[in-house]
Amino acid sequence: MNTKHNNEVTSLDEGLAKFAKVWKEASAGGLEKRLNKNREMTTVTMRIPVDVVESLKDIAARNGLSSYRTLLKYYISEGLRKDEALSRFFNPRVSREIHFS
């Protein structure tokens, strides 16, 4: 199955291989910054439905996490990494430097 998303991708297998490489680079590139506990922080206030918070608490407890907030931060972090990798995959002009929050 041939696809032509850009000049670099000529088959589905090549496209998946390229995405896997970009995903790995994105994950590794931000890890050091993400582990730095002295990063500047900000407070965010959100309204979340009660049933969603209850689900987060349940999943966090089942996974041994101390707080549903930790799980929420994890979900946000994973989504950001995925979107950054997709953005780099489909737009090669995007900067190679990725900043994770």
C-alpha positions as a Markdown table, in Angstrom:
| # | Residue | x | y | z |
|---|---|---|---|---|
| 1 | Met | 0.0 | 0.0 | 0.0 |
| 2 | Asn | 1.7 | 3.2 | -1.1 |
| 3 | Thr | 1.0 | 6.6 | 0.4 |
| 4 | Lys | 2.4 | 10.0 | -0.5 |
| 5 | His | 2.1 | 12.2 | 2.6 |
| 6 | Asn | 5.4 | 13.8 | 1.8 |
| 7 | Asn | 8.5 | 13.0 | -0.3 |
| 8 | Glu | 10.0 | 10.9 | 2.5 |
| 9 | Val | 7.1 | 8.5 | 3.0 |
| 10 | Thr | 6.5 | 6.0 | 0.2 |
| 11 | Ser | 4.8 | 3.1 | 2.0 |
| 12 | Leu | 2.7 | 2.4 | 5.1 |
| 13 | Asp | 5.6 | 0.4 | 6.6 |
| 14 | Glu | 8.1 | 3.2 | 6.0 |
| 15 | Gly | 5.6 | 5.7 | 7.5 |
| 16 | Leu | 5.1 | 3.6 | 10.6 |
| 17 | Ala | 8.8 | 3.1 | 11.0 |
| 18 | Lys | 9.4 | 6.9 | 10.7 |
| 19 | Phe | 6.6 | 7.6 | 13.2 |
| 20 | Ala | 8.1 | 5.1 | 15.7 |
| 21 | Lys | 11.5 | 6.8 | 15.3 |
| 22 | Val | 10.0 | 10.3 | 15.8 |
| 23 | Trp | 8.0 | 9.1 | 18.8 |
| 24 | Lys | 11.1 | 7.6 | 20.4 |
| 25 | Glu | 13.1 | 10.8 | 19.9 |
| 26 | Ala | 10.3 | 12.9 | 21.3 |
| 27 | Ser | 9.9 | 10.8 | 24.4 |
| 28 | Ala | 13.7 | 10.7 | 25.0 |
| 29 | Gly | 14.2 | 14.3 | 24.3 |
| 30 | Gly | 11.8 | 15.6 | 26.9 |
| 31 | Leu | 12.6 | 13.1 | 29.6 |
| 32 | Glu | 15.5 | 14.9 | 31.2 |
| 33 | Lys | 13.5 | 18.2 | 31.4 |
| 34 | Arg | 10.4 | 16.3 | 32.7 |
| 35 | Leu | 12.5 | 14.8 | 35.5 |
| 36 | Asn | 13.7 | 18.2 | 36.7 |
| 37 | Lys | 11.7 | 18.9 | 39.8 |
| 38 | Asn | 12.9 | 22.5 | 39.9 |
| 39 | Arg | 11.0 | 23.6 | 36.7 |
| 40 | Glu | 8.9 | 26.7 | 36.9 |
| 41 | Met | 5.3 | 25.7 | 37.6 |
| 42 | Thr | 1.9 | 27.4 | 37.3 |
| 43 | Thr | -1.5 | 26.6 | 38.9 |
| 44 | Val | -4.3 | 25.7 | 36.6 |
| 45 | Thr | -7.9 | 25.5 | 37.6 |
| 46 | Met | -10.4 | 23.4 | 35.6 |
| 47 | Arg | -14.0 | 22.3 | 36.0 |
| 48 | Ile | -14.2 | 18.5 | 35.5 |
| 49 | Pro | -17.4 | 16.4 | 35.8 |
| 50 | Val | -17.7 | 14.6 | 39.1 |
| 51 | Asp | -18.0 | 11.2 | 37.4 |
| 52 | Val | -14.7 | 11.8 | 35.6 |
| 53 | Val | -12.9 | 12.7 | 38.8 |
| 54 | Glu | -14.3 | 9.6 | 40.4 |
| 55 | Ser | -13.0 | 7.5 | 37.5 |
| 56 | Leu | -9.6 | 9.1 | 37.8 |
| 57 | Lys | -9.5 | 8.4 | 41.6 |
| 58 | Asp | -10.4 | 4.8 | 41.0 |
| 59 | Ile | -7.8 | 4.2 | 38.3 |
| 60 | Ala | -5.2 | 6.0 | 40.3 |
| 61 | Ala | -5.8 | 3.8 | 43.3 |
| 62 | Arg | -5.7 | 0.7 | 41.2 |
| 63 | Asn | -2.4 | 1.7 | 39.8 |
| 64 | Gly | -0.9 | 2.6 | 43.2 |
| 65 | Leu | -0.8 | 6.3 | 42.7 |
| 66 | Ser | -1.2 | 8.6 | 45.7 |
| 67 | Ser | -3.5 | 11.1 | 43.9 |
| 68 | Tyr | -5.8 | 11.3 | 40.9 |
| 69 | Arg | -3.9 | 14.6 | 40.1 |
| 70 | Thr | -0.8 | 12.5 | 39.4 |
| 71 | Leu | -2.8 | 10.4 | 36.9 |
| 72 | Leu | -4.2 | 13.5 | 35.3 |
| 73 | Lys | -0.7 | 15.0 | 34.8 |
| 74 | Tyr | 0.4 | 11.7 | 33.3 |
| 75 | Tyr | -2.5 | 11.7 | 30.8 |
| 76 | Ile | -1.7 | 15.3 | 29.8 |
| 77 | Ser | 2.0 | 14.5 | 29.4 |
| 78 | Glu | 1.3 | 11.5 | 27.3 |
| 79 | Gly | -1.1 | 13.4 | 25.0 |
| 80 | Leu | 1.4 | 16.2 | 24.6 |
| 81 | Arg | 4.2 | 13.8 | 23.6 |
| 82 | Lys | 2.0 | 12.0 | 21.1 |
| 83 | Asp | 0.8 | 15.3 | 19.5 |
| 84 | Glu | 4.4 | 16.6 | 19.3 |
| 85 | Ala | 5.5 | 13.4 | 17.6 |
| 86 | Leu | 2.6 | 13.5 | 15.2 |
| 87 | Ser | 3.3 | 17.1 | 14.4 |
| 88 | Arg | 6.9 | 16.4 | 13.6 |
| 89 | Phe | 6.0 | 13.3 | 11.6 |
| 90 | Phe | 3.5 | 15.2 | 9.3 |
| 91 | Asn | 5.4 | 18.5 | 9.3 |
| 92 | Pro | 9.1 | 17.9 | 8.9 |
| 93 | Arg | 9.7 | 21.7 | 9.1 |
| 94 | Val | 8.7 | 21.7 | 12.8 |
| 95 | Ser | 11.7 | 22.3 | 15.0 |
| 96 | Arg | 13.6 | 19.3 | 16.2 |
| 97 | Glu | 13.7 | 20.7 | 19.7 |
| 98 | Ile | 10.7 | 19.7 | 21.7 |
| 99 | His | 9.7 | 21.3 | 25.0 |
| 100 | Phe | 7.5 | 19.3 | 27.4 |
| 101 | Ser | 5.7 | 20.8 | 30.3 |
